[in-house]
Amino acid sequence: MDLFEQARKERLESDAPLAARMRPRVLDDFVGQEAIVGPGRLLRRAIQADQLSSLIFYGPPGTGKTTLAQVIANTTAAHFIALNAVLAGVKDIRSAIDEAQERMALHGQRTILFVDEVHRFNKAQQDALLPWVENGTVIFVGATTENPYFEVNKALVSRSRIFQLKPLTEDHLRQIARHALADPERGYGKRHVTIDDDALEHLVGVSNGDARALLNALELAAETTPPIGNPPAIRITMAIAEESIQRRAVLYDKEGDYHFDTISAYIKSLRGSDPDAALYWLAKMIYAGEDPRFIFRRMIIFAGEDVGMADPQAIQVVMACATAFDRIGLPEGHFPLSHATIYLATAEKSNSAMAFFDALEAIRTEPESDVPNHLRDANRDKEGFGHGEGYLYPHAYREHWVAQQYLPDSMQGKVFYQPSASGDEARVQRQVTRRREAQLAAMVEQTGAPPEILTFSPQDTARDRWLQRTISNAGLAMGAQRDQLLSTGPLQRHSVLLDVNAGSGLLTWEAVRRLPEGGVYALATSPADSQALAEQAAFLPEMERPSLLEGEIGDLPGLLAHEPGLRFDAIVGRNALLRSPNKRDALAQLKTLLADDGWLALAERIPRHTQRIYALLDCSSLGDELAARFQAAEEAIYADPTDDLVNWDEETVGIALAELWGDDAGVTIGESVSESVIELQVTPAVVARWFGESVADRPNGVRPDGVRPTYAQRLAERLSTAEVDAVKALVERQLLQQRVQWRSRTALVTVRRG
């Protein structure tokens, strides 16, 4: 670049609008979007490590899409090429590709191709870009205000990681405005511009989360206000702010995401019986110019789908309001719109009409079934084939109903219509349930219709559907516990989560799947667990691997020292407190790592309440006196106040939680206890583990090497060697190679902030 070109560039930058001049140049200056570029998030790690893959930034105007691209340009060692899809064509794409190929061939340098407003590219232009993204010639970074799943080539979307940017908060906008007024180089720091608090609040409120709109209004106010005083100063008052920006712009596109998102919010508010929210979304649509007939069409569908039999009058009310609107038009038509909305929002709800689609699916997937013989038309061949024989005429019976078979044989036991207990349908529910029970009894007792003459049907096994049960095993129970823990609070794709006792990775790997744009940190408490997790993580791309930590809960500040400011949206763990001598200190440490609106969920097995072996045995052969001492010796194991494994329970943890979080505003503490029973096969290895021999004495419950004493060693504190041997012999005689019901208790403790 020569001196003239450099001078031209500097002049353009100095003459650029305030919004362009104030763009952050490095990641630490970027304001907002903490969910995407906050500490621990995938995108931040990828930018800092210069290991970007293809990206698409999607969000409303003024949220930082182009700014993030420029931050990447200033940070990466790769060559950066920027195109605007409004101005660029296939020729520009080919030129960029040629330059990327040349740089890779001559200098081994990668190229990042940034395409702003990528949704403006037509299909041919996007197709021209696709092969070079696939073969890695360029790393594609796109920015769009339209939903990329609809407006961008599906193949291009499938090869890119999509990040959705949200409108900035008012705090973010205030920070941006104050920085623009104070910055002496790019802002108004040298011109002594001040703004009244109420004027700033007006600009922030009307900007509606758009930083560009805020800075443009601030620039207009500053540039059109004459300085006064000595030294000259510019003061932006409320009157000036109101002239600079007056009407809030509502994000709404009749063919885009905001249209579909808003009508979705409206319908879901109706379904949730929230008339206030429904009226808000209705007003937003009308304010933005939505066709009221479209809204009425959706209300008619809603009346049949979501209100249905709970209030059969709903569809008539909506139809009447729609007709009234057609008669009177706007603005008076707002009244029937509001009337229908409030009626649907406050009506009882039932989606039992969805039963039709279950029946349709059964028709599509089940083998074709004949009409039962007694339901067939008897007018043509009753005498020849017996069609219609055995049909019971309901009007000939009390209440005009009689139990008989109406479904085909192969569909017996199938239920489609599930009446709700809401509104008018509650009466229907009681009647349908009672009659179904009678139908079932008639079927089981085989009092149905006689078979068709001269035909044969195999025995129908479908009736067993009413009686089948499923049983769970330990694997299913662990999976259910995993899902319960990870569903305790909100988890977004960009959330940052800490698994405080990763072990085999039960929670870690599911979190990695759920948080593709976030960050997962796994604390392994042993080198073996850490190595196993690392070996499994090696199969993932480097930037998608969980961050593996090794140590105890108390070691976390040191293990995370290289990431200052990192706080977790969620902290989860299974049996994370078992190894901690002081459960309260461990919980206090986790509290310091939890984000202001984060949540914690721990499933803790309580050893104090585990299955007692004596309860599995018939101890009568030991004699009353030894049996009593055996029981007392085992109970003493779990009552040892010096043993950190058993000297606590759910009550202890609950007290600690209340002490730590009880005074914090907006915090919800939850405690629940579940009893579980699993089948345990008592193998020789299990017996050996219970009655193994020690190699050292036990001080205070644990040997110096950290290995806990065996069950037999603890019994030996109260029983003689001969008595312990007698207990072992009894266990081997009664339990060896037997399946026993092993009971345990687990406490689920949760804390939710915000």
N, C-alpha and C positions, 0 to 999 in steps of 0.2 A: 504494500500500500504506500503510494507516494505522499508527499506533504499536502498536496492539494486535496487528495482523496480523504486524508486524515482530517483536514480542516473542514471539509464538507460534512463528514460524519459527525464531528463535534458540533457543528452548527445545527444539523438536523436534530441531534439529541437535545441541545439547549432550547430549540424552538418547539420541541414535541409537546403534546398536551401533558398536563400534570400527571394523569393516570399512567401514561407511558414512561415518564421520567421516574416515577416512584416505584416502578416494578422492582421487587427484591432481586438481588443478583446471586445470593447464596442461600442455602437451605435454612440457616439459622435466622435469616431476616424474614422468612416467609411467615405470614400471619394467617391463622385459621387452618382448617382441614387437618386438625390433629389426628382424626381417625385414620387418615391416610399417611401423613408424613410425620406423625408424632414419634417419640422415642419407642424403639422396639418394633415399629411397623415395617412390613416387608419393603415398601417403596423407599423408605428412608435408608434402610440397610443396602438396598440395591444401588441407590444413587451414590452413597458414600463409598461403597465398594467398587463402583464403576462396573457393575455386572448387570446392566439392564437387558431385559428382553423386550419384545415388541409390546407397546402399551397403547391404550386408548383412554384419554381423559374425557369424561362425560359429565356435563352439569350446566346449570343456567349461566347466563352472561355474568361476568364480573366476579367469578368465584376463584380464579387463579389457574385456569387450565394453561393458557399461553405462558403465564409467569412460571409455572412449574417446568415447562419445556425450556425456558430460558435459563432457569436454575440448572437444569441438566446440562445445557450447552456450556455454562460457565464452570461446571464441576467435572465433566467427563474428559477423558483423554482422547475420546473418539472425535473424528471430524463431524461437525454438525451442519446440516443443510436444512434450511427452513423454506417451505412452500406454503402459499395460501391457495386453497382449493378454488376460491372465487376467481383468481387470476391465472392459475397454472393449468396446463393441459398435459396431454400425453408427451409432447415434445420436451416439456420441462422435467417430467419424470424420467425420461430416457437420458436427458443430460445429467441429472443427478445420479442415475445408476452408473453411467460411464465414468463420472468422477469418482464414485465409490469404488468401482472396480480398479481404477488406476491407482488410487491411494492404497488399496489392499495389496496390489501387485508390487508397487514400488517401495512402499514404506511399511507394509504390514499393519496399517491403521484401519480400524473399523470406522463405519460411517453411521451416524444416526440421522434418519430422514424424518423431520417433523412436518406434518401436514395439518395446518390450521383449517378449521371448518371442513373437516374431511368428508362430512356428509354431502357437501356440495359436489364432490366428484361423482360423475355418472358411472354406470356399470363398466363401461369400456375403460375409463381411467383407473378405476379400482382394480380391474382385471390386469391392467398393464403393470401395476405395482406388485401384485400378488406373487409372481414367480421369484422376484428378487428378495421378498421377505421370507419365502419358504427356504431358499437356498442360503440365506444368511448374508447376502451381499450388503443389505442394509438392515439396521434395527429400526423398525417403524414406530413412530410416536405420533398418534393422532389426537386431535382435540375436536369436540363436537358438542353442540347444544341439543342435538337430537338423539334419541335412543339408538345406540349403535346396533342393537339387535334387529332394528327395523330398517335403518338407513345406511348401514355399512355392509359390504359384501360378507356373506356368512363365512366364507373361507378365511377372509381377513380377520374377522372377529374371533374365529376359533383358534387362530394363531397368536392372538394378543391377549394380554391380561387387562381387564377393564377396571378402571377406578372411577367411582362416581363421586363428584364433588358437590357439596351442599351449599346453599346460601350461607353467607357469613353471619355470625351472630352480631348483635348490637355492640357487645364488648369489643369484638374484632374491628368493627367499623370505627368505633371511637379511637382505638389504638392507631389505626391507619390514618385517620384525620389528624390526630395530634402529631404523629410523626411527620406528616406532610407539612404542617405548619412550622415545625421545629427544624427540619432538615435544611442546613444552610446552602448545600450544593444543588440538590435536585428539587427542593421544596421552597417554602417561603420564609426560611429562617433568617435571611438577611433583610427582609422587607417589613419585619415587625407586624405580622398579621395576627390578630387575636379574634376569637369567636366567643360569643356569649354562650353560656351553658344551654339555655333554652333553644338557641339557634342550632347548636350542634345536635341536640336531641331531635330537632325537626329534620335535619338533613339525614341523620342516621335512621330515623323511623321511616321516612319516605323512600329512602334508597332500597329498602326491602331486601337486604342481604347482598346487594350488588356494589362491590368496592369501586368499580369504574363509574357508576352513576354518582356515588358519593363524591369522588375526587373531581369529576366533571362539574358538579354543582358547587363544590368548594372553590374550584378554579374560577368559575363564572362570577361567584360572589367577590372573590379577591381582586379579580382583574377589572371589575366594573365599579368598584367602590373607591372613591378618591381618598388619598391619605390626608390626615389632619394632624395638627399639633407640631411640636418641635422637640425631638426629631419626628419626622413624619411617620405615622402609624395608621394601619388599616384595621378598623373594628367591624366585624360582621355581626350585625344584630339580627333579631328574629325577623324583622320586616325584610331585610336583605335576603335572609335564608329562604323565606317564603317565596320571594320573587325568583330565586335561583332554581328552586325545585318545588313544584306545587302538587302534582297528582301522583299518587302511588301507582306504579305500573304493576298490573297483575299478570303473572306468568300464566298464559293460557293460550294454547294453540289448538284450534278445532280439529286438526288432523294429526296432532302430535301427542307426546307423552302426557303433557299437562291436562289435555282433554280427557284422556283415558284414566289418568291417576285421580283426577277430581271427581269424575262420575263414579269411580270405584270407591273413593272415600265417602261419597254421598250414599251409595247403596249399602256400604258396610255400616254406616251410621244408622240407617234405617233398620238394618238387621240387628244392630246392637241396641235398639230401642232408645236411642239418644236423640230426642227431637232438637236439642240445641245445636248439636254438631250437624245434624241433617239440614237444618235451616241455614247454617253458616255456609256449607258447601253448595246448597241451592243458590244462595245469594251470590256466591263467588261466580258460579256459572252464568247466572243472569247478568251480573255486572260485566262479565267478559264477553257477553253477546251470544251465549249458547242459545240454540233453537229450543224454546219451551216444549215443542212437540216431541223432540228427542227425549227430553226429561220425562214427559208423560209416558212415552213408550216404555222406558225403563221402569217406571212405577207400575205399569200394568203387568209387566213380567214379574216384578217383585211381589205384587199382590197374589199372584198364583203360585210362585215358587217359594216364598219365604213366609207369607202369612197363611195362605192356603186354608185348610179346614179349621184352623184355630179361630178364624173370623171370616166365614164365607161371604160376609157383606163387603169385605175390603175391595174386591175387584169392582163391585158395583159403585162404590164411592169414588174410586179413581176414574172409572169410565164417565161418571156424571161430572166430575171436575174437569176432565179433558173436554167434554162436550161444552161445558160452560165457558171454558177458555176460548174455544173456537168461536163461540157466539160473541164474546165481548172483547177479546184481544187485550193488548197491553195499553195502559199500565194497570187497569183494573184486573187484568188476568193474573196479577200477582196473588190475588186472594185465593182463587181455586188452586193455584200451585202450592201455596202455603198450606191450605186446608188439607189437600191430599197428602202432603209431606208429613204433617203433624199426625194425621190419622194413621198412616202406615208406621210411623215411628213408635206410636203408643199402642198399636194393636198387638194382641197376643200373636206369637210366632209359631209356625210349624212348617217344616219343609217335607212333610210326608208325601207330597205330590212327586218327589224325586223317586218314589217307589216305581214309577213307570219305567225309569231308565234301568233299574235293577231287573225288571221283567224283560226289558229289551235285550239286556246283556245275556240273560238266561236263554232267550230265544236264539241269540247269535252263537252261544258257546255250547249249549246242551244239545244232546241228540234229539232229533225230532220225536215228539211224543204223540201218540194217537189220542183222540178224544175218548174219555172213558165211555164204556158201552152204555151205561144208563143215562148219559147226557146226550147221546146221539139222537138224531131225528127219527122218531118212531113212525112217521106217516108213510114211509116208503117200504121198509123191509123189517117191520117188527116181527112178523111171523117167520120170515126166512132166516134172519140172523139174530133175532132177539134184541135188536137195537131199541134202546129206550126202556128195556126191561129193568125193573127195580128202582126207577126214579121215584123219589118221594116229593110230592107236591107241597111246597112250604105253606101255602095258604090253607092247607087242610090241618095245620098244626097250630098249637097255641103260640102266640106272639109271631105267627107267620114265619116260623123258622124251624128247621129240623137238621140234625147233624147227619151229613152225608158227604161223600167224596166229590170234590169239584175239580181239583187239579189232576193232571195226568198221573199215572202210576209212578213214573220216573221222577216226578217233581214233588211227591208227597214229602212234607216236612219243610218245604221251602217257604220262606217268609219274605214278602216284598213290602207290603204296607206296614209301617211302624207308626201307629198314631201317637201323637205327643200327648202330654198331660196338660196342655195349655188351652185356655179358653173353651170354646164350644167342643173342641176335639177331645177334651177330657172325658165327656160322656161316651163318645165313640170309642175311646180307648178301652174303657171298662167293658163295653159290650163286645168289642172285637176279641179282647183277651179271653173273656168267658166262653165265647163261642169257639175260639180256637182250641181251648182245652177240651171242649166237648168233641170237636172234630178229631183231635188226637186220640182221645179215648176210643172213639168209634173205630179209628184206623187200627190201633193196637189190638183191640179185641176182634178185629177182622169181621166187623159187622157191615162192611161196605157193600158195594154193588156186586152182584154175581158176575162171573167172567163171561165174556162174549162167547156165544155158542160156536163150536167147531174151531176154536182158536186156542193157542197156548202162549203164555207169557212166562219168562223166567222169574224166579223169586226176586222181589224188589228189596234191595238193601238200603234204599234211600231213607226209609223211616228211621234207620239208626242215627241219622243226623241229630235227632232230638235228644239222644242219650249219650253221644260221644263226649269224652273229656280229654283234656291234655294235661300232662304233668311236666313240671319244670325240673331242670337239673342245675348243678352248680354253675356251669358255663352260662346258662340263660340268666341265672340270678346275678352273676357278675356283669353281664351285658345290661341287664335292667338297672343295676346300680350305677353303671357308667352313664347311661342315658339320663337317669334321675339327677346325677350330679351336674352334668353338663347342661341340663335344662333348668337349673335353679334360677338363673337370671338371664338377662338378654346377652346373646352372643352374636355380634356382627361378623361378617367375613373379615373385617379389618381389626378385630379386637386383639388385645395382647393378653395371653393367659399363662399362668404359672401352675405347673403340676408339681406339688411339693413332695411327692413320694412316687416317682415315676415307676419304679419297679420294672415290670415287664413291658410297660408302655400302654397298658389298657386304656388310660385316659389320654395319654400323649398322642397316640396315633389318630384317635378319633378327633382330637382337637386340631391336629394338623389338617385333617380332611375338612373340618368345618371352618377353618380360618385361613383360607388360601392367601389373603392379602394382609393378614395380621402377623402376629408373632407368637410362637409357642416356646416356652422355657420349661425344661424338664430337670428337676433336681433328683439325681440318683444318690442314694445313701451309701453305696458300696462301689468299689472299682469294677466288680463283676457286672453289676447292673449298668453302670456307665458304659462299659465296653460293649455289652449286648445291644444297648440302645444305639451306640455309634455305628455298629455293624449294620443294624437295620436302616439307620438314617442314610447310610452310604448309597442306598438305591434311589434316593430322591435327588433332584437338582439341588446344587449347593445352597441357593438362596431360599429354598423351600424347606430346608431341614430345620428341625427344632434346635434351639440353643441348649446344649447339654451342660449342666452344672453338676459338680460332685461335692457332696458334703452334707451337713446337717442344716436345719432351719436357721440356727444361729449363725451359720457361715454365710448366709445370703448377702448381707451388705458388702462383704469383701468380694464375693463371687460376681456381684453386679457393679462393682466400683467403676468399671470401664464404660458403663452406660449411665452417666449421671442424669437424674430426673426421670428415670424409668419407673413407672408405676403401672400396676396391672389392672385391667378391666375385670379380670376374674382370677381367683386363686382356688384351685380344687385339689383334692387329694384323698387317697384311700389309706387309712391307718397311718396318717402322717404324724400323729402325735405320740404313737406308741414308743418311739425311740427317744422322745424328749423327756429328760428327768423332771423338768418343770413345764407343765402344760400351759400355764398362764404366760410364761415368758415367751414360749413359742408362738402363742396367739398374738402377743403384743408385737413380736417381730413381723408377723404377717400383716398386722394392721398398718404398720409404717409403709408397707409396699403396695397397699391397695389404693386404687384411684378414688377420687372424691365421689364418683358415682358407680364404683365397682361393687362386686359381690364375692363372697367367699362361701364355699361349700365343702365340708369334710365329712366323709363317712368313716367313722371310727369304731372298729370292733372293740368291745369291752371285755377284756379277759376275765375280769372279776365275775362276770355272769356266764362264763362258758359252761359247757356240759360237764357234769360231774360223772366220773367213771363209776363210782359206787352205785349211782342211780341206774346204771345199765345192768347191774348184776343182781342175782339172788344170793344174798350174803348169809343165808341161814346156816350154811355148812360151816361157816367160821365160828359160829357161836355168838350169842347175844353180846357178850362183853367185848370180844375182838371186833365184831361188826360195828359196834358203837364207836370204838376207838379209831377204827379205820375211817369211818365217816368223818369223825372230828378232825383226824389228821389231814384229810383231803380238804376240808373246809378251811383249815388253818392256812393252807397254801394261798388261798384267795383273800385272806384277811390280814396278810402281812403288811403293816404300815410302812416298812422299810423298803419294800419292793416296788420300784417305779412302774412295773408292768401292771400291777393289780391294785395299787393304792389310790385309784381314781375311778370315776364312773361318769355317766351322763350328767349327773347333778354337779359334779366338780367342774366339768367343762362349762355348764350353764352359768355357774357363778362367775367363772373367769370371763365369759363373754359379757355378762352384765356389768362387771367392774370396768371392762375395757371400753365398751361401746354404749353402755346404758345411758350416759349423759349426752351423747352425740345426737344432735337434731337430725331427723330424717332417716334414722337407722332402724331397720327392722331385724330383730334377732329371732331365729326359728330353731326349735329343738324338737326332734321326734325320735322315737326308738322303735326299731323293728326286730321282731324275733324271727329267726330263720331256722329251718331244719333241713339238713342234707343227709343223704345216705353215705355212711362211711364204711368201707370195707376194712375190717380189722385184720390186716395181714401180719405175717411175722415181722416185717420191717416196722410196722406201727408199734407192735408190742416191744420190740427192741428199743425203739425210741423212748417209750414210756419207762422201761425198766433197765436202761443202759447203765453202764458203770462210769464213774467220774475218774478224772486223773488228778484232781486237786480239790481242796476243801473250798467251801463256799462262804465268802465273807459278805454279809449284807445282801444276800439274794443272788449275787452274781460272782462268778469266779474271776480272778485277775485278768484272764485272757478274754473276758467278755462273754464267754459261753455260759448259758444259763444251766442250772442243775436240772437233772432229770426228775420226772415224777417220783420215781422210786427213792431218789436221794431226799426229796422233800418229805416223803412218808417216813423215811428212816429217822427223821428228827423226833418222831413220836412213837414209832414202832420199832421192835427189835428186828434183827436181820431175818430171823426165822418167820416172824409175822409178815414181813414184806414179801418173803418168798411164798408164803401161803396165799397172799393176795395175788401175786403174779400167777401162781398155779390156777387160781380161781378164774382169772381173766383168760388164760389160755384155754381152760376147759369150757368156759361158757361163751366166749366172744371170738376166739380165733377163727378166721375165715368166715365170720358172720357179718351180715350187714346190720348196722345199728343206726338209729336216728340220732344224729349229733346236733344238739341245739346250741345256738349262739345268739348274742344280742349285739346289734349295731346301732350306734347313735348317729343320726344325720344332723349336723349343726350347720346353720346358714346365717350369714350376715349380709344384708343388702343396704347399700348406701344410696341416698338420693331418691 
